[in-house]
Amino acid sequence: MREVIRGKRNDPQRLSLVIVYTLAKALAISPLEIYKMPASLVSDLLIIHNEIETMKAEELDKVSSDAKSKMNSLR
């Protein structure tokens, strides 16, 4: 499963499970609700979720970098 998540192994069935899990977790809904959605909506929501998580990671990197700079200037 880890290889599927990291993109090192192409297994459509497991990838589908990863997508369902990711969206269910992100939207705080039952995985069964994901299965009821049209594929285009699932795809769009996954793209949006990915962008939001990327923005969060970038913001955390920025804050971490700023904190390190401040710590180094105090030394």
N, C-alpha and C positions, 0 to 999 in steps of 0.2 A: 504494500500500500504506500509506503514511504517513497518508493521509486516513482509511482504514479503521481503522487502529489508534487514531487520535485521535477516532473516532466522527463524523467529518464526512461520511463517505460510506457508504451502506448497500450493501454487496456481500456477500451471504451466502457465496459461494464463498471469497472472500478472508478473510472473517471466520472461517470454519471453519479455514482454514490458520493464522491467527493463534492461534486457540484451541489447535489441535494443537501448534503450535510452543511456545506458552507453557507448556502442561502438560508436554510432553516435556522441555523445558528445566528446569522447576521440579522435576520428579520424577526427572530424570536417566534417562529411559527412551527407547526408540525411539518415534518418532511412530507406527509401526505398532501399537504396544501401545495407544495412545490410540484408534485406529480400532476396536480389538477391544472396547473398553469400552462398556457401555450409556450412552446419552446422559444419563441421570439422574446417573450416576456422574461423567461428564465435567463436567456442570454443577455438581455439588456440589464437586468438587475445584477447579474454577475459582473458585468463590465463596470457598472456604477459602484458596486461594492469594492471592486479592485481599485478603482480610482480613489475612493475615499480612504482605503487602507494605505495606499501609496502616499497620499497627502498627509496622513497621520504620521507615517514613518519619516517623511521629509521634515515635518514640524518637530518631531522628537529629535532627529539628527541635528537640526538647527539649534534647539534649546540645549542639547548636550554639548554641542560645539561652543556655544556662547558661555556655558557654565565652565567648560574647560579653559577657555580664554580668560575668564575672570579669575579662576583659581591660579592660573599661571602668572597672571599680572600681580597677584598678591604675594608671590614668592620672592 
